[in-house]
Amino acid sequence: MKLVWAKETADDLQRLFEFLFEKSPNAAAKAMEGILEKSNLITEFPEIGHLMQDDSGRRELIIPFGASAYVLRYYIANDHILIVRIWHSREAR
Protein backbone atom coordinates (compact mmCIF):
# COMPACT_ATOMS: atom_id res chain seq x y z
CA MET A 1 0.00 0.00 0.00
CA LYS A 2 1.07 3.54 -0.67
CA LEU A 3 1.53 5.93 2.24
CA VAL A 4 0.03 9.42 1.80
CA TRP A 5 0.59 12.29 4.24
CA ALA A 6 -2.10 14.97 4.51
CA LYS A 7 -0.86 18.58 4.40
CA GLU A 8 -1.79 19.03 8.05
CA THR A 9 0.47 16.12 8.94
CA ALA A 10 3.46 17.78 7.29
CA ASP A 11 2.70 20.85 9.41
CA ASP A 12 2.44 18.62 12.49
CA LEU A 13 5.84 17.05 11.81
CA GLN A 14 7.45 20.44 11.33
CA ARG A 15 5.94 21.74 14.60
CA LEU A 16 7.02 18.65 16.55
CA PHE A 17 10.54 18.75 15.11
CA GLU A 18 11.03 22.46 15.82
CA PHE A 19 9.76 22.12 19.40
CA LEU A 20 12.15 19.27 20.20
CA PHE A 21 15.04 20.72 18.18
CA GLU A 22 15.18 23.73 20.53
CA LYS A 23 15.83 21.33 23.42
CA SER A 24 17.94 18.71 21.67
CA PRO A 25 18.73 18.51 17.93
CA ASN A 26 19.77 14.87 18.37
CA ALA A 27 16.48 13.93 20.05
CA ALA A 28 14.53 15.77 17.34
CA ALA A 29 16.28 13.75 14.64
CA LYS A 30 15.67 10.48 16.50
CA ALA A 31 11.99 11.34 17.02
CA MET A 32 11.46 12.00 13.30
CA GLU A 33 13.32 8.80 12.43
CA GLY A 34 11.09 6.80 14.78
CA ILE A 35 7.91 8.39 13.44
CA LEU A 36 8.88 7.69 9.83
CA GLU A 37 9.95 4.13 10.64
CA LYS A 38 6.67 3.29 12.39
CA SER A 39 4.57 5.02 9.73
CA ASN A 40 6.22 2.87 7.07
CA LEU A 41 5.30 -0.18 9.13
CA ILE A 42 1.65 0.72 8.52
CA THR A 43 2.10 -0.03 4.82
CA GLU A 44 2.99 -3.63 5.71
CA PHE A 45 0.47 -4.01 8.53
CA PRO A 46 -2.36 -1.50 7.91
CA GLU A 47 -4.42 -2.65 10.88
CA ILE A 48 -1.58 -2.27 13.39
CA GLY A 49 -3.21 0.84 14.88
CA HIS A 50 -6.31 0.43 17.01
CA LEU A 51 -9.65 1.31 15.44
CA MET A 52 -11.19 4.40 17.01
CA GLN A 53 -14.61 4.03 18.58
CA ASP A 54 -16.17 7.05 16.84
CA ASP A 55 -17.40 5.29 13.66
CA SER A 56 -15.03 7.41 11.54
CA GLY A 57 -12.95 4.46 10.36
CA ARG A 58 -9.81 6.17 11.65
CA ARG A 59 -7.07 4.27 13.38
CA GLU A 60 -4.48 5.41 15.92
CA LEU A 61 -0.93 4.18 16.20
CA ILE A 62 0.99 4.97 19.37
CA ILE A 63 4.70 5.52 18.71
CA PRO A 64 6.70 5.29 21.95
CA PHE A 65 9.46 7.85 22.41
CA GLY A 66 11.30 8.15 25.69
CA ALA A 67 8.90 8.42 28.62
CA SER A 68 6.01 9.44 26.36
CA ALA A 69 4.81 8.85 22.81
CA TYR A 70 3.55 10.29 19.57
CA VAL A 71 0.05 9.58 18.31
CA LEU A 72 -0.44 9.01 14.59
CA ARG A 73 -3.99 8.99 13.22
CA TYR A 74 -4.77 7.47 9.82
CA TYR A 75 -7.35 5.97 7.45
CA ILE A 76 -7.03 2.82 5.37
CA ALA A 77 -8.31 3.49 1.84
CA ASN A 78 -8.58 1.18 -1.16
CA ASP A 79 -4.97 1.33 -2.34
CA HIS A 80 -3.35 3.72 0.12
CA ILE A 81 -3.09 4.78 3.73
CA LEU A 82 -3.78 8.41 4.54
CA ILE A 83 -2.05 9.78 7.62
CA VAL A 84 -4.22 12.67 8.76
CA ARG A 85 -2.64 13.94 12.01
CA ILE A 86 0.24 13.39 14.38
CA TRP A 87 0.93 14.92 17.78
CA HIS A 88 2.84 14.37 20.98
CA SER A 89 0.86 12.54 23.65
CA ARG A 90 1.52 15.30 26.19
CA GLU A 91 0.37 18.06 23.87
CA ALA A 92 -2.69 20.06 24.84
CA ARG A 93 -5.13 19.42 22.01
N, C-alpha and C positions, 0 to 999 in steps of 0.2 A: 504494500500500500504506500501511496505517496503521502508525505507529511506536508501540510500547509499551515503556515502561521498567519493568523489574522493581523491586520495592521496594529490593533491595540496591543497585541502580544509583543510585537517588536518594541513598542513604547514601554511596555512593562519590563522587558529585559534591559532596556537602556536605563530605566529608572533604578532597577535593582542593582545593576552593575555600578552605576555612579554612586549610589548610597554606600555600597560596600567598599568601593575603590578609595573613598575618602579615608576609611579606617585602615584598610589593608589591600593594596593592589594585588598581592598574591592570593588572598582569600577571594577577592572578586573574580579573578581568573579561574580559580578552582570551582567556584559556585557556577559560573557560566558553563564550564566544562561538564560538571555534573548534571546540570539541567539539560544540556544538549544530548549527553549520553543517554539519559533516561527517556527523553522525548523520542529519540531514535528507537528505543526499545519498544515503544508503542506500535511502530510499524510492523514489528514481528509478532507482538502479542497485543492486539488492539483492545482486548477486554481486560488488560492488566489493572486499569483504574477502576475504582468502585463506581457503580451506577448511582447517580444521585436520585433521591426520592421525591423529586419535584415534577416528574413526568415530562421533563424537557429532553430526555435522551442523552443529556450530558454525563460525562464521566469525570472523576477527579483522580489524579495520580499524586500521591504524596512523595516528595523527593527529599529524603533526609539530608541535612547539612549541619554538621556540628551538633549543637544542643537543640536545634530547631529544624525547620524544614521549609521547602517551597511547595506551593500547591499549584498544580497545572490542571486546567480544566479544558476538556476537549469533547468533540463529537466524532463519531464514526459515521462516515458517509459511504456511498457505494464503492468508490475506488480510491478514496483518500481519507485522511484523518485531519480534521481542522482543529488546531489548538486555538482556543478563543481567549484565554486569560492565564496569567501566571502572577503570583504574588508570594510574599514571604508570610509564613504562618503567624508571625507576630505583628504583622501590619494591621493598622486600624483600617477597616474597610467600610 
